[in-house]
Amino acid sequence: MKKWVLLLLAVVLTFGLGACTTATDSGEPDKPKQTDDGKKDDNEGKNDEQGEKVLRLNNGTEPKSLDPSIGFDSVSWTPLNNLMEGLTRLDEDSQPQAATAEKWDISEDGKTYTFHIREDAKWSNGDPVVAEDFAFAWKHMLDPDTASPAAFLAYFIEGAEAYNDGKGSADDVLVSAKDEKTLEVVLTAPTGFFLDLLTNPAFFPINHKVAEENPKWHAEADSFVSNGPFAFESWKHEEEMVFVKNDHYWDKDVVKLDKIHWAMVNDENTPYQMFVSGELDVTGIPAELSDELIGGDNVYIGDQGGLEFYRFNIEKEPFQNKKIRQAFAYAVNRDEIAEFVVKNGVKPAYGFVSPGFTGPDGKDFREGNGDLVTFDADKAKQLIEEGMKEEGYDELPEITLSYNTSDTNKAVAETVQNMLSEHLDVEVKLENQEWNVFSEAQMNLELQFSRSSFINDYSDPVNFLESFITDSYMNRTGFSSKEYDELIQKGKTEADEEKRWKYLHEAEKMLADEMIAMPIRYYNIVALEADGVTGLIRHPVGYLDLKYADKN
């Protein structure tokens, strides 16, 4: 192992031990006992004193928004997926099943969907869920004034892109309430994953009567109306949220929990201490404890469709030069980052589309396109020299790598910083920012070189690749290519699946050649669960589902 990796691990371990010491010696009341394997004592902290089943989770930070059209990130998706429900919902096998819609019809050409909403589907205030609630919500998402980051997901619908771009009207969007309980949707082309797409929170309904009276209905617990398994009880912003079982939910009989308590603790060591003390029922594993805890009986490990990567802003020097971007990517040893820094069984990323998408030939997309970005220090040195010569640089302009605040993000950034110094003799400054500030700066192309993450919105490889089309909300690099845009368009609309996957393979190879972003590692899901916690559903592509969760 490289010397700098050992030094980094020593720093991380020291931080972790320091956090443990602080918690232990803080003068707080005695905590529940901890067993030898890191679990909390079976008889401690199961449920509250009233005998209610209360599941205690950590959301990390305040949701960006609980308006389904705006909350387009994991800290918003997880709460939304348990407060709300779309026309379809993923089952235990991660397949879309009937939810608020009890059934649907699909036209012979595969373009028109007619959804029949359950008669007993209701909002938490007792209002019936009607087709107009979906039509209202989707057009709200597409309204240019809403500025929804999720709007591009609806471009499969006829008229949606034109309306969102300001070139059409809401009336041109072919989503309509045929009657109170019948919703018709017309697509631009047959889309095999449309029912899966509808499980994304962006397609959840909005009670149109409530929203018309109070556009800020989603901002406080007492005004929030939900149609899913849970309803809001209270919300202390930046501190905690409490959900209760929704007695108006059509499938309430399968919901076993009485409440869900969400903490908002944005580091990786404190939640583990809270788990040990019984304040949380589920938590992640800090990297420095991975070797000790990863093999325990109370550890859940599962796949997750997603990628951690770094973006280059090609509008800022020196990253206007492709060879310099490529040099940075080849100078990073992803194997060492995955094995020694992030740990927890994550896999290094040599491409952009994560494993788990099976093509028409039966092969995984990743297998079909192979390794596109690898570690090659010699090639990196050659490329940096060529790129600097092309730009007339005697030395590179000052470079700052920005990342959103997190222990793991910091550790990975420090590792990349060291690798670039070792393999390219390039010094990189680091800066961290809180999520909302960081996200805004990245979207506004204010950051030069920045950390990013992507969790799939729906189960198809085009989902990640479409992030880099011209003017995409997710682009955030300044990159624009007519050729790339055309490949993605064909990758979304081509009816022949073999041809469609060929276009997507070509698009990913082009992305790797342009190197506007460099992949770091694929995501997985690793969690510690307290004894007695059952029924949590985690999807490789999807959102934590607590509908069937229980706590005994």
Secondary structure in CASP SS format (residue, H / E / C, confidence):
PFRMAT SS
TARGET T0000
AUTHOR 0000-0000-0000
METHOD secondary structure of the structure
MODEL  1
M C 1.00
K C 1.00
K H 1.00
W H 1.00
V H 1.00
L H 1.00
L H 1.00
L H 1.00
L H 1.00
A H 1.00
V H 1.00
V H 1.00
L H 1.00
T H 1.00
F H 1.00
G H 1.00
L H 1.00
G H 1.00
A H 1.00
C H 1.00
T H 1.00
T H 1.00
A H 1.00
T H 1.00
D C 1.00
S C 1.00
G C 1.00
E C 1.00
P C 1.00
D C 1.00
K C 1.00
P C 1.00
K C 1.00
Q E 1.00
T C 1.00
D C 1.00
D C 1.00
G C 1.00
K C 1.00
K E 1.00
D C 1.00
D C 1.00
N C 1.00
E C 1.00
G C 1.00
K C 1.00
N C 1.00
D C 1.00
E C 1.00
Q C 1.00
G C 1.00
E C 1.00
K C 1.00
V E 1.00
L E 1.00
R E 1.00
L E 1.00
N E 1.00
N C 1.00
G C 1.00
T C 1.00
E C 1.00
P C 1.00
K C 1.00
S C 1.00
L C 1.00
D C 1.00
P C 1.00
S C 1.00
I C 1.00
G C 1.00
F C 1.00
D C 1.00
S H 1.00
V H 1.00
S H 1.00
W H 1.00
T H 1.00
P H 1.00
L H 1.00
N H 1.00
N H 1.00
L H 1.00
M C 1.00
E C 1.00
G C 1.00
L C 1.00
T E 1.00
R E 1.00
L E 1.00
D C 1.00
E C 1.00
D C 1.00
S C 1.00
Q C 1.00
P E 1.00
Q E 1.00
A E 1.00
A C 1.00
T C 1.00
A E 1.00
E E 1.00
K E 1.00
W E 1.00
D E 1.00
I E 1.00
S C 1.00
E C 1.00
D C 1.00
G C 1.00
K C 1.00
T E 1.00
Y E 1.00
T E 1.00
F E 1.00
H E 1.00
I E 1.00
R C 1.00
E C 1.00
D C 1.00
A C 1.00
K E 1.00
W C 1.00
S C 1.00
N C 1.00
G C 1.00
D C 1.00
P E 1.00
V C 1.00
V C 1.00
A H 1.00
E H 1.00
D H 1.00
F H 1.00
A H 1.00
F H 1.00
A H 1.00
W H 1.00
K H 1.00
H H 1.00
M H 1.00
L H 1.00
D C 1.00
P C 1.00
D C 1.00
T C 1.00
A C 1.00
S C 1.00
P C 1.00
A C 1.00
A H 1.00
F H 1.00
L H 1.00
A H 1.00
Y H 1.00
F H 1.00
I E 1.00
E C 1.00
G C 1.00
A H 1.00
E H 1.00
A H 1.00
Y H 1.00
N H 1.00
D C 1.00
G C 1.00
K C 1.00
G C 1.00
S C 1.00
A H 1.00
D H 1.00
D H 1.00
V C 1.00
L C 1.00
V E 1.00
S E 1.00
A E 1.00
K E 1.00
D E 1.00
E C 1.00
K C 1.00
T E 1.00
L E 1.00
E E 1.00
V E 1.00
V E 1.00
L E 1.00
T C 1.00
A C 1.00
P C 1.00
T C 1.00
G C 1.00
F C 1.00
F H 1.00
L H 1.00
D H 1.00
L H 1.00
L C 1.00
T C 1.00
N C 1.00
P H 1.00
A H 1.00
F H 1.00
F C 1.00
P C 1.00
I C 1.00
N C 1.00
H H 1.00
K H 1.00
V H 1.00
A H 1.00
E H 1.00
E H 1.00
N C 1.00
P C 1.00
K C 1.00
W H 1.00
H H 1.00
A H 1.00
E C 1.00
A H 1.00
D H 1.00
S H 1.00
F C 1.00
V C 1.00
S C 1.00
N C 1.00
G C 1.00
P C 1.00
F E 1.00
A E 1.00
F E 1.00
E E 1.00
S E 1.00
W E 1.00
K E 1.00
H C 1.00
E C 1.00
E C 1.00
E E 1.00
M E 1.00
V E 1.00
F E 1.00
V E 1.00
K E 1.00
N C 1.00
D C 1.00
H C 1.00
Y C 1.00
W C 1.00
D C 1.00
K H 1.00
D H 1.00
V H 1.00
V C 1.00
K C 1.00
L C 1.00
D C 1.00
K E 1.00
I E 1.00
H E 1.00
W E 1.00
A E 1.00
M C 1.00
V C 1.00
N C 1.00
D C 1.00
E C 1.00
N C 1.00
T H 1.00
P H 1.00
Y H 1.00
Q H 1.00
M H 1.00
F H 1.00
V H 1.00
S H 1.00
G C 1.00
E C 1.00
L C 1.00
D C 1.00
V E 1.00
T E 1.00
G C 1.00
I C 1.00
P C 1.00
A H 1.00
E H 1.00
L H 1.00
S H 1.00
D H 1.00
E H 1.00
L H 1.00
I C 1.00
G C 1.00
G C 1.00
D C 1.00
N C 1.00
V E 1.00
Y E 1.00
I E 1.00
G E 1.00
D E 1.00
Q E 1.00
G E 1.00
G E 1.00
L E 1.00
E E 1.00
F E 1.00
Y E 1.00
R E 1.00
F E 1.00
N C 1.00
I C 1.00
E C 1.00
K C 1.00
E C 1.00
P C 1.00
F C 1.00
Q C 1.00
N C 1.00
K H 1.00
K H 1.00
I H 1.00
R H 1.00
Q H 1.00
A H 1.00
F H 1.00
A H 1.00
Y H 1.00
A C 1.00
V C 1.00
N C 1.00
R H 1.00
D H 1.00
E H 1.00
I H 1.00
A H 1.00
E H 1.00
F H 1.00
V H 1.00
V H 1.00
K C 1.00
N C 1.00
G C 1.00
V C 1.00
K C 1.00
P E 1.00
A C 1.00
Y C 1.00
G C 1.00
F C 1.00
V C 1.00
S C 1.00
P C 1.00
G C 1.00
F C 1.00
T E 1.00
G C 1.00
P C 1.00
D C 1.00
G C 1.00
K C 1.00
D E 1.00
F H 1.00
R H 1.00
E H 1.00
G H 1.00
N H 1.00
G C 1.00
D C 1.00
L C 1.00
V C 1.00
T C 1.00
F C 1.00
D C 1.00
A H 1.00
D H 1.00
K H 1.00
A H 1.00
K H 1.00
Q H 1.00
L H 1.00
I H 1.00
E H 1.00
E H 1.00
G H 1.00
M H 1.00
K H 1.00
E H 1.00
E H 1.00
G C 1.00
Y C 1.00
D C 1.00
E C 1.00
L C 1.00
P C 1.00
E C 1.00
I E 1.00
T E 1.00
L E 1.00
S E 1.00
Y E 1.00
N E 1.00
T C 1.00
S C 1.00
D H 1.00
T H 1.00
N H 1.00
K H 1.00
A H 1.00
V H 1.00
A H 1.00
E H 1.00
T H 1.00
V H 1.00
Q H 1.00
N H 1.00
M H 1.00
L H 1.00
S H 1.00
E H 1.00
H H 1.00
L H 1.00
D C 1.00
V C 1.00
E C 1.00
V E 1.00
K E 1.00
L E 1.00
E E 1.00
N E 1.00
Q E 1.00
E C 1.00
W H 1.00
N H 1.00
V H 1.00
F H 1.00
S H 1.00
E H 1.00
A H 1.00
Q H 1.00
M H 1.00
N C 1.00
L C 1.00
E C 1.00
L C 1.00
Q C 1.00
F E 1.00
S E 1.00
R E 1.00
S E 1.00
S E 1.00
F E 1.00
I E 1.00
N C 1.00
D C 1.00
Y C 1.00
S C 1.00
D C 1.00
P C 1.00
V H 1.00
N H 1.00
F H 1.00
L H 1.00
E H 1.00
S H 1.00
F H 1.00
I C 1.00
T C 1.00
D C 1.00
S C 1.00
Y C 1.00
M C 1.00
N C 1.00
R C 1.00
T C 1.00
G C 1.00
F C 1.00
S C 1.00
S C 1.00
K H 1.00
E H 1.00
Y H 1.00
D H 1.00
E H 1.00
L H 1.00
I H 1.00
Q H 1.00
K H 1.00
G H 1.00
K H 1.00
T H 1.00
E C 1.00
A C 1.00
D C 1.00
E H 1.00
E H 1.00
K H 1.00
R H 1.00
W H 1.00
K H 1.00
Y H 1.00
L H 1.00
H H 1.00
E H 1.00
A H 1.00
E H 1.00
K H 1.00
M H 1.00
L H 1.00
A H 1.00
D H 1.00
E H 1.00
M C 1.00
I C 1.00
A E 1.00
M E 1.00
P E 1.00
I E 1.00
R E 1.00
Y E 1.00
Y E 1.00
N E 1.00
I E 1.00
V E 1.00
A E 1.00
L E 1.00
E E 1.00
A C 1.00
D C 1.00
G C 1.00
V E 1.00
T E 1.00
G C 1.00
L C 1.00
I E 1.00
R C 1.00
H C 1.00
P C 1.00
V C 1.00
G C 1.00
Y C 1.00
L C 1.00
D E 1.00
L C 1.00
K C 1.00
Y C 1.00
A C 1.00
D E 1.00
K E 1.00
N C 1.00
END
